[in-house]
Amino acid sequence: MILVGQYDSPFVRRVAVTLHHYHMPFTRQPLSVFGDFKKMGTLNPLVRVPALILETGEVLIDSGAIIDHLDHVAGQVRSLTPGNGPERRKVLKAVALATGVMDKAMATFFERYYHTGKALSKDWEQRCLFQLNAGLAELEKQCGTPWFSDLHMTQADISVGCMIGYIKLRVPEAFPADHYAKLHRLSTHCEMREEFVACRPGADEKVPARSK
Ligand SMILES: N[C@@H](CCC(=O)N[C@@H](CS)C(=O)NCC(=O)O)C(=O)O
């Protein structure tokens, strides 16, 4: 399998951490949605990462759909997403909140990146930050210990861990650790694990590439 995308994307990273957790071998094509726009468009017409190229050549897109496939291959016993009941609903809600916060952190970052000075829309920026903060507050309320769902590591931990890693990289002031004590503890717990360490963004992935 080939995972397409860079690790500064929290969506790519959550797929990569999941692959490592399941011990599924893969290689990586670190294409940039900016610098490799045309090439990326041949894999995903939306020009978005992640994409996962299967052994058969089939291309999967969208981190949720990719992780759904990996969960099925891993099987019910090993799956990081519980199969049914309240536990499944709790994990899926946390994943929805975490990926929503990723979207809002990204929107804030790109508003600031492309619209500097007077061109920056303060209204849009404030709206995104409000939504980001509200998502974090809800996740903080629901977060257990040592894992989000208390005793077991699930996809909620991977998604929340990657979400916090991204905010720290791109909108650091939006994650005051003392304000989100449970999430901060979970993030530290996650980032020490080998599947997270293996997918840290490299130095060349920390600055968004400009279009070629
Ligand atoms: N819902 C998608 C979101 C993916 C996404 O937003 N990817 C970003 C990178 S972090 C991207 O490719 N953005 C480029 C664009 O949308 O133009 C998923 O879960 O994979």
The ligand as an ORCA input file, in Angstrom:
! r2SCAN-3c Opt
* xyz 0 1
  N     -12.513     14.989      4.992
  C     -11.179     14.854      4.442
  C     -10.409     16.139      4.684
  C      -9.023     16.086      4.046
  C      -8.364     17.446      4.030
  O      -8.944     18.488      4.369
  N      -7.100     17.436      3.607
  C      -6.360     18.677      3.480
  C      -4.946     18.505      3.987
  S      -4.893     18.404      5.691
  C      -6.249     19.018      2.029
  O      -5.931     18.166      1.233
  N      -6.527     20.286      1.685
  C      -6.361     20.793      0.376
  C      -7.616     21.379     -0.172
  O      -8.714     21.064      0.337
  O      -7.500     22.140     -1.130
  C     -10.488     13.650      5.086
  O     -10.914     13.242      6.183
  O      -9.559     13.095      4.476
*
